[in-house]
Amino acid sequence: MKAIETNGKIDDKGNLILEHPLEIDTPTNVRVIILVPEDSETQEIQTNQTNETNFEKAMVIYKKGSEKYKNALRELAK
């Protein structure tokens, strides 16, 4: 059995909503384990999600800047 870890939320109807779609090629049965944070853990989870989002945004900015830098060097090399 293969394990996949992801985050999600339980809506007001009790449905599990994942943050991102799972990359599974074919429909299949799965086994789900739900870990519900205690009050003290909720803040930690929210902080980790914010850090992940900030990291992803920083990587996008870095990649754009990196491409501009490479293009500028190519222009200078001409």
The first five atom37 places (N, CA, C, CB, O) and aatype in JSON, in Angstrom:
{
  "aatype": [12, 11, 0, 9, 6, 16, 2, 7, 11, 9, 3, 3, 11, 7, 2, 10, 9, 10, 6, 8, 14, 10, 6, 9, 3, 16, 14, 16, 2, 19, 1, 19, 9, 9, 10, 19, 14, 6, 3, 15, 6, 16, 5, 6, 9, 5, 16, 2, 5, 16, 2, 6, 16, 2, 13, 6, 11, 0, 12, 19, 9, 18, 11, 11, 7, 15, 6, 11, 18, 11, 2, 0, 10, 1, 6, 10, 0, 11],
  "atom_mask": [
    [1, 1, 1, 1, 1],
    [1, 1, 1, 1, 1],
    [1, 1, 1, 1, 1],
    [1, 1, 1, 1, 1],
    [1, 1, 1, 1, 1],
    [1, 1, 1, 1, 1],
    [1, 1, 1, 1, 1],
    [1, 1, 1, 0, 1],
    [1, 1, 1, 1, 1],
    [1, 1, 1, 1, 1],
    [1, 1, 1, 1, 1],
    [1, 1, 1, 1, 1],
    [1, 1, 1, 1, 1],
    [1, 1, 1, 0, 1],
    [1, 1, 1, 1, 1],
    [1, 1, 1, 1, 1],
    [1, 1, 1, 1, 1],
    [1, 1, 1, 1, 1],
    [1, 1, 1, 1, 1],
    [1, 1, 1, 1, 1],
    [1, 1, 1, 1, 1],
    [1, 1, 1, 1, 1],
    [1, 1, 1, 1, 1],
    [1, 1, 1, 1, 1],
    [1, 1, 1, 1, 1],
    [1, 1, 1, 1, 1],
    [1, 1, 1, 1, 1],
    [1, 1, 1, 1, 1],
    [1, 1, 1, 1, 1],
    [1, 1, 1, 1, 1],
    [1, 1, 1, 1, 1],
    [1, 1, 1, 1, 1],
    [1, 1, 1, 1, 1],
    [1, 1, 1, 1, 1],
    [1, 1, 1, 1, 1],
    [1, 1, 1, 1, 1],
    [1, 1, 1, 1, 1],
    [1, 1, 1, 1, 1],
    [1, 1, 1, 1, 1],
    [1, 1, 1, 1, 1],
    [1, 1, 1, 1, 1],
    [1, 1, 1, 1, 1],
    [1, 1, 1, 1, 1],
    [1, 1, 1, 1, 1],
    [1, 1, 1, 1, 1],
    [1, 1, 1, 1, 1],
    [1, 1, 1, 1, 1],
    [1, 1, 1, 1, 1],
    [1, 1, 1, 1, 1],
    [1, 1, 1, 1, 1],
    [1, 1, 1, 1, 1],
    [1, 1, 1, 1, 1],
    [1, 1, 1, 1, 1],
    [1, 1, 1, 1, 1],
    [1, 1, 1, 1, 1],
    [1, 1, 1, 1, 1],
    [1, 1, 1, 1, 1],
    [1, 1, 1, 1, 1],
    [1, 1, 1, 1, 1],
    [1, 1, 1, 1, 1],
    [1, 1, 1, 1, 1],
    [1, 1, 1, 1, 1],
    [1, 1, 1, 1, 1],
    [1, 1, 1, 1, 1],
    [1, 1, 1, 0, 1],
    [1, 1, 1, 1, 1],
    [1, 1, 1, 1, 1],
    [1, 1, 1, 1, 1],
    [1, 1, 1, 1, 1],
    [1, 1, 1, 1, 1],
    [1, 1, 1, 1, 1],
    [1, 1, 1, 1, 1],
    [1, 1, 1, 1, 1],
    [1, 1, 1, 1, 1],
    [1, 1, 1, 1, 1],
    [1, 1, 1, 1, 1],
    [1, 1, 1, 1, 1],
    [1, 1, 1, 1, 1]
  ],
  "atom_positions": [
    [[0.85, -1.18, 0.0], [0.0, 0.0, 0.0], [0.9, 1.24, 0.0], [-0.97, 0.0, 1.23], [1.88, 1.3, 0.73]],
    [[0.56, 2.21, -0.8], [1.31, 3.45, -0.93], [0.62, 4.54, -0.11], [1.43, 3.89, -2.43], [-0.61, 4.61, -0.09]],
    [[1.4, 5.37, 0.57], [0.83, 6.46, 1.38], [1.0, 7.8, 0.67], [1.5, 6.51, 2.78], [2.05, 8.07, 0.09]],
    [[-0.02, 8.62, 0.73], [0.02, 9.97, 0.18], [-0.44, 10.9, 1.29], [-0.88, 10.12, -1.11], [-1.5, 10.69, 1.88]],
    [[0.35, 11.93, 1.57], [-0.05, 12.9, 2.59], [-0.44, 14.2, 1.93], [1.09, 13.13, 3.61], [0.28, 14.7, 1.07]],
    [[-1.57, 14.74, 2.33], [-2.04, 16.01, 1.81], [-2.9, 16.67, 2.87], [-2.83, 15.82, 0.48], [-3.29, 16.03, 3.85]],
    [[-3.21, 17.92, 2.69], [-4.06, 18.64, 3.63], [-5.44, 18.82, 3.03], [-3.45, 20.0, 4.0], [-5.61, 18.78, 1.81]],
    [[-6.4, 19.02, 3.88], [-7.76, 19.25, 3.44], [-8.58, 19.83, 4.57], [0.0, 0.0, 0.0], [-8.06, 20.13, 5.65]],
    [[-9.84, 19.98, 4.31], [-10.77, 20.52, 5.31], [-12.03, 19.67, 5.3], [-11.11, 22.01, 5.03], [-12.38, 19.05, 4.3]],
    [[-12.71, 19.66, 6.44], [-14.01, 19.04, 6.54], [-15.03, 20.18, 6.48], [-14.16, 18.18, 7.85], [-14.99, 21.08, 7.32]],
    [[-15.95, 20.14, 5.51], [-16.94, 21.21, 5.42], [-18.07, 21.0, 6.42], [-17.5, 21.3, 3.99], [-18.06, 20.04, 7.18]],
    [[-19.04, 21.91, 6.41], [-20.11, 21.85, 7.4], [-21.06, 20.66, 7.2], [-20.91, 23.13, 7.35], [-21.88, 20.37, 8.07]],
    [[-20.93, 19.97, 6.06], [-21.74, 18.77, 5.82], [-20.96, 17.5, 6.11], [-22.24, 18.76, 4.39], [-21.48, 16.39, 5.94]],
    [[-19.7, 17.65, 6.56], [-18.88, 16.48, 6.88], [-18.11, 15.92, 5.7], [0.0, 0.0, 0.0], [-17.54, 14.84, 5.81]],
    [[-18.09, 16.63, 4.57], [-17.35, 16.18, 3.39], [-15.88, 16.58, 3.49], [-17.97, 16.75, 2.11], [-15.56, 17.68, 3.95]],
    [[-15.01, 15.69, 3.06], [-13.58, 15.98, 3.02], [-13.26, 16.7, 1.72], [-12.74, 14.68, 3.16], [-13.59, 16.21, 0.64]],
    [[-12.62, 17.86, 1.81], [-12.23, 18.64, 0.63], [-10.71, 18.78, 0.67], [-12.95, 20.05, 0.6], [-10.17, 19.39, 1.58]],
    [[-10.04, 18.22, -0.33], [-8.58, 18.27, -0.39], [-8.11, 19.59, -0.97], [-8.03, 17.11, -1.21], [-8.78, 20.18, -1.82]],
    [[-6.94, 20.05, -0.51], [-6.37, 21.3, -1.04], [-5.99, 21.18, -2.5], [-5.16, 21.71, -0.23], [-6.14, 22.14, -3.27]],
    [[-5.49, 20.01, -2.89], [-5.04, 19.79, -4.26], [-5.56, 18.42, -4.72], [-3.47, 19.86, -4.37], [-5.7, 17.52, -3.9]],
    [[-5.84, 18.26, -6.0], [-6.26, 16.95, -6.49], [-5.13, 15.93, -6.32], [-6.68, 17.04, -7.98], [-3.95, 16.28, -6.38]],
    [[-5.5, 14.69, -6.11], [-4.5, 13.63, -6.01], [-4.08, 13.21, -7.4], [-5.06, 12.41, -5.21], [-4.9, 13.16, -8.32]],
    [[-2.81, 12.91, -7.56], [-2.31, 12.48, -8.86], [-2.31, 10.95, -8.92], [-0.87, 13.04, -9.12], [-1.27, 10.31, -8.82]],
    [[-3.5, 10.4, -9.08], [-3.67, 8.95, -9.18], [-4.27, 8.69, -10.56], [-4.59, 8.38, -8.02], [-5.29, 9.27, -10.93]],
    [[-3.62, 7.81, -11.31], [-3.98, 7.59, -12.71], [-5.35, 6.95, -12.93], [-2.96, 6.75, -13.36], [-6.05, 7.31, -13.87]],
    [[-5.73, 6.03, -12.07], [-6.98, 5.31, -12.31], [-7.88, 5.36, -11.07], [-6.7, 3.85, -12.7], [-7.38, 5.48, -9.95]],
    [[-9.17, 5.27, -11.27], [-10.08, 5.2, -10.11], [-9.74, 3.96, -9.28], [-11.57, 5.17, -10.57], [-9.5, 2.89, -9.83]],
    [[-9.73, 4.11, -7.98], [-9.39, 3.0, -7.1], [-9.96, 3.23, -5.71], [-7.86, 2.81, -7.02], [-10.27, 4.36, -5.34]],
    [[-10.1, 2.18, -4.96], [-10.52, 2.31, -3.57], [-9.34, 2.8, -2.75], [-11.06, 0.96, -3.02], [-8.19, 2.44, -3.05]],
    [[-9.6, 3.59, -1.74], [-8.54, 4.11, -0.87], [-8.94, 3.93, 0.58], [-8.26, 5.59, -1.17], [-10.11, 3.74, 0.9]],
    [[-7.97, 4.0, 1.44], [-8.18, 3.98, 2.87], [-7.81, 5.35, 3.39], [-7.35, 2.85, 3.58], [-6.74, 5.85, 3.06]],
    [[-8.66, 5.98, 4.18], [-8.44, 7.35, 4.61], [-8.29, 7.38, 6.13], [-9.61, 8.26, 4.16], [-9.09, 6.81, 6.86]],
    [[-7.24, 8.06, 6.59], [-7.03, 8.31, 8.01], [-7.12, 9.81, 8.22], [-5.65, 7.73, 8.52], [-6.39, 10.56, 7.58]],
    [[-7.99, 10.24, 9.1], [-8.19, 11.67, 9.35], [-7.51, 12.04, 10.66], [-9.7, 12.03, 9.38], [-7.79, 11.44, 11.69]],
    [[-6.63, 13.02, 10.62], [-6.0, 13.54, 11.83], [-6.58, 14.92, 12.09], [-4.44, 13.6, 11.68], [-6.38, 15.84, 11.3]],
    [[-7.29, 15.06, 13.18], [-7.93, 16.32, 13.53], [-7.07, 17.01, 14.59], [-9.4, 16.1, 14.04], [-6.81, 16.43, 15.64]],
    [[-6.63, 18.24, 14.31], [-5.75, 18.92, 15.28], [-6.5, 19.33, 16.54], [-5.11, 20.15, 14.64], [-7.68, 19.67, 16.51]],
    [[-5.78, 19.29, 17.64], [-6.31, 19.86, 18.86], [-6.1, 21.36, 18.77], [-5.61, 19.26, 20.14], [-5.38, 21.82, 17.89]],
    [[-6.72, 22.14, 19.65], [-6.66, 23.6, 19.56], [-5.24, 24.13, 19.45], [-7.33, 24.21, 20.76], [-5.0, 25.05, 18.67]],
    [[-4.3, 23.57, 20.21], [-2.93, 24.07, 20.18], [-2.24, 23.78, 18.86], [-2.13, 23.47, 21.33], [-1.31, 24.49, 18.47]],
    [[-2.68, 22.73, 18.16], [-2.06, 22.36, 16.9], [-2.62, 23.15, 15.72], [-2.23, 20.89, 16.65], [-1.96, 23.25, 14.68]],
    [[-3.8, 23.69, 15.85], [-4.43, 24.42, 14.75], [-3.57, 25.58, 14.29], [-5.81, 24.93, 15.17], [-3.39, 25.77, 13.09]],
    [[-3.04, 26.35, 15.23], [-2.19, 27.5, 14.87], [-0.94, 27.03, 14.13], [-1.79, 28.29, 16.13], [-0.51, 27.67, 13.17]],
    [[-0.35, 25.92, 14.57], [0.85, 25.38, 13.93], [0.56, 24.98, 12.49], [1.4, 24.18, 14.71], [1.36, 25.25, 11.59]],
    [[-0.58, 24.32, 12.25], [-0.95, 23.91, 10.9], [-1.16, 25.13, 10.01], [-2.22, 23.04, 10.93], [-0.71, 25.15, 8.87]],
    [[-1.86, 26.15, 10.52], [-2.1, 27.36, 9.73], [-0.78, 28.05, 9.41], [-3.03, 28.32, 10.48], [-0.61, 28.56, 8.3]],
    [[0.15, 28.08, 10.36], [1.47, 28.68, 10.13], [2.21, 27.91, 9.05], [2.29, 28.71, 11.43], [2.82, 28.52, 8.17]],
    [[2.19, 26.58, 9.11], [2.87, 25.77, 8.1], [2.28, 25.99, 6.72], [2.8, 24.29, 8.47], [3.02, 26.06, 5.73]],
    [[0.95, 26.11, 6.62], [0.32, 26.35, 5.33], [0.71, 27.71, 4.79], [-1.21, 26.24, 5.45], [0.94, 27.86, 3.59]],
    [[0.78, 28.72, 5.67], [1.2, 30.06, 5.25], [2.64, 30.02, 4.77], [1.04, 31.08, 6.41], [2.97, 30.63, 3.76]],
    [[3.5, 29.31, 5.5], [4.91, 29.21, 5.09], [5.05, 28.52, 3.74], [5.71, 28.44, 6.14], [5.85, 28.95, 2.91]],
    [[4.26, 27.46, 3.51], [4.3, 26.78, 2.21], [3.87, 27.73, 1.09], [3.4, 25.53, 2.23], [4.5, 27.78, 0.04]],
    [[2.8, 28.46, 1.33], [2.29, 29.41, 0.32], [3.33, 30.48, 0.04], [0.97, 30.06, 0.79], [3.58, 30.81, -1.11]],
    [[3.94, 31.03, 1.09], [4.97, 32.06, 0.91], [6.17, 31.51, 0.16], [5.42, 32.61, 2.27], [6.74, 32.2, -0.68]],
    [[6.56, 30.26, 0.44], [7.68, 29.65, -0.26], [7.36, 29.49, -1.74], [8.03, 28.27, 0.36], [8.19, 29.79, -2.6]],
    [[6.14, 29.02, -2.04], [5.74, 28.85, -3.44], [5.75, 30.19, -4.18], [4.35, 28.21, -3.53], [6.2, 30.27, -5.32]],
    [[5.26, 31.25, -3.53], [5.27, 32.58, -4.14], [6.7, 33.06, -4.36], [4.5, 33.59, -3.26], [7.01, 33.63, -5.41]],
    [[7.56, 32.82, -3.39], [8.97, 33.24, -3.5], [9.65, 32.5, -4.66], [9.73, 32.97, -2.18], [10.45, 33.1, -5.38]],
    [[9.34, 31.22, -4.83], [9.95, 30.46, -5.93], [9.49, 30.99, -7.28], [9.6, 28.97, -5.8], [10.28, 31.04, -8.21]],
    [[8.24, 31.37, -7.4], [7.73, 31.94, -8.67], [8.47, 33.23, -8.98], [6.18, 32.2, -8.58], [8.9, 33.46, -10.11]],
    [[8.62, 34.09, -7.96], [9.33, 35.36, -8.15], [10.78, 35.11, -8.52], [9.25, 36.23, -6.87], [11.33, 35.77, -9.4]],
    [[11.41, 34.15, -7.82], [12.82, 33.81, -8.11], [12.97, 33.33, -9.55], [13.33, 32.73, -7.13], [13.89, 33.76, -10.26]],
    [[12.08, 32.44, -9.98], [12.18, 31.9, -11.35], [12.02, 32.99, -12.39], [11.13, 30.81, -11.57], [12.73, 33.02, -13.39]],
    [[11.07, 33.91, -12.15], [10.88, 35.01, -13.09], [12.12, 35.89, -13.13], [9.64, 35.85, -12.71], [12.58, 36.28, -14.2]],
    [[12.66, 36.21, -11.95], [13.86, 37.05, -11.86], [15.06, 36.36, -12.49], [0.0, 0.0, 0.0], [15.87, 36.99, -13.16]],
    [[15.17, 35.06, -12.26], [16.26, 34.28, -12.82], [16.23, 34.3, -14.34], [16.21, 32.85, -12.31], [17.27, 34.44, -14.98]],
    [[15.04, 34.17, -14.92], [14.9, 34.22, -16.38], [15.28, 35.6, -16.92], [13.45, 33.87, -16.78], [15.95, 35.69, -17.95]],
    [[14.86, 36.65, -16.24], [15.22, 38.01, -16.66], [16.73, 38.19, -16.61], [14.52, 39.07, -15.78], [17.32, 38.79, -17.52]],
    [[17.36, 37.67, -15.56], [18.82, 37.77, -15.41], [19.52, 37.02, -16.55], [19.27, 37.2, -14.03], [20.46, 37.54, -17.15]],
    [[19.06, 35.8, -16.84], [19.66, 35.02, -17.93], [19.5, 35.75, -19.26], [19.02, 33.62, -18.01], [20.44, 35.81, -20.05]],
    [[18.32, 36.3, -19.5], [18.08, 37.01, -20.75], [18.98, 38.24, -20.85], [16.6, 37.42, -20.85], [19.49, 38.55, -21.92]],
    [[19.17, 38.95, -19.73], [20.04, 40.14, -19.72], [21.48, 39.73, -20.04], [19.98, 40.86, -18.35], [22.16, 40.43, -20.79]],
    [[21.94, 38.61, -19.49], [23.3, 38.13, -19.77], [23.44, 37.74, -21.24], [23.65, 36.94, -18.86], [24.48, 38.0, -21.85]],
    [[22.41, 37.12, -21.81], [22.45, 36.77, -23.23], [22.58, 38.02, -24.1], [21.19, 35.98, -23.61], [23.33, 38.03, -25.07]],
    [[21.83, 39.06, -23.74], [21.88, 40.31, -24.48], [23.28, 40.93, -24.4], [20.83, 41.29, -23.96], [23.81, 41.44, -25.39]],
    [[23.86, 40.89, -23.2], [25.2, 41.46, -23.02], [26.25, 40.67, -23.79], [25.56, 41.48, -21.53], [27.25, 41.24, -24.24]],
    [[26.03, 39.38, -23.94], [27.0, 38.52, -24.62], [26.99, 38.72, -26.13], [26.73, 37.08, -24.29], [27.92, 38.28, -26.81]],
    [[25.97, 39.35, -26.67], [25.88, 39.55, -28.12], [26.87, 40.57, -28.61], [24.49, 39.98, -28.52], [26.93, 40.86, -29.81]]
  ]
}
